[in-house]
């Protein structure tokens, strides 16, 4: 049972009130109280109403015991902070799970398309075109808030887009020549490129633990490459170039976007659009519309109409997984993002081996495990 007593000041006498006296009451059920004759009364000023949670009457001419608490009591700062951190952890967990799942699906459909339609330049172009179209529609229909950008934004984004375009095409070329698992094993060596470029081109220095973490990365990648049953130099070089390009993309992104207030989702959308403009003329020059048309006709005749779904799926999921990864980067530190990226590669490698039944020798698997472990140690040492 609960009652409300509202007044600017309340006379209290050790929670014990004489029922025989009276004052004006706001509740029809609360006994009227007056403490004017009580010598032990205390004045308590209230900025918020008191809620009477319970009262006990011992007899008609005896006392009434009241228990009250202050209304709208705010939670302690520590409790509010703990609740906020828990909600943030759940949000990041959802981002990570979605990011990994979308990436796995993209790699599966991307490999299916490249096996039937070996034109990585067009495949890369379609991925960027699909993502750009999706975001333009989202902005036009107000599903997503359009970014407020200017010419300076595009100037800063241009070198990032160049590096992103090179890295995207190189990775797709690699996956068109070798197994998905092998491409991602080599791409797990990206931290080694990051340290080398940062050290010799930017003059950055790192603690000894960072340099030591490069030993298992380089050693593991080398062991995996030497024992790869379907090794292909074009595929190997494509993954290596992709590593280098994405390192420069990250460097340019940090420098060019410093102080810019654009969300991760919109930032990646603009990056996709600019990369599409850069890539399209090169894709036409390297492969050409004639080759695309002939290859498309052959793929549809062999695979059937589902081939069109494969192409659409790999394009859609490519944009979605990258978009979620950039949204994750908005919420977490680069270190946590790096750990998440490492775990993503494990999920892609394992799932692709299972789905495509890629033959793996024990020593090849050992090399992959060593390289991924080195990547994890690097992320910890970088902290």
Secondary structure, DSSP 4 states (H G I P E B T S, - for coil): --EEE--SEEEESTTEEETTS----S-SSSPP---TT-TT-EEEE-SS-EEEEEEEE-STTSEEEEEEEETTPPPPHHHHHHHHHHHHHHHHHHHHHHHHHHHHHHHHHHHHHHHHS--HHHHHHHHHHHHHHHHHHHHHTTSSPPP---HHHHHHHHHHHHHHHHHHHHHHHHHHHS-HHHHHHHHTTHHHHHHHHHHHTS-----HHHHHHHHHHHHHHHHHHHT-TT--HHHHHHHHHHHHHHHHHHHHHHHHTTT----HHHHHHHHHHHHHHHHHHHHHHHT-HHHHHHHHHHHHHHH-THHHHHHHHHHHHHHHHHHHHHHHHHHS-HHHHHHHHHHHHHHHHHHHHHHHT----HHHHHHHHHHHHHHHHHHHHT-
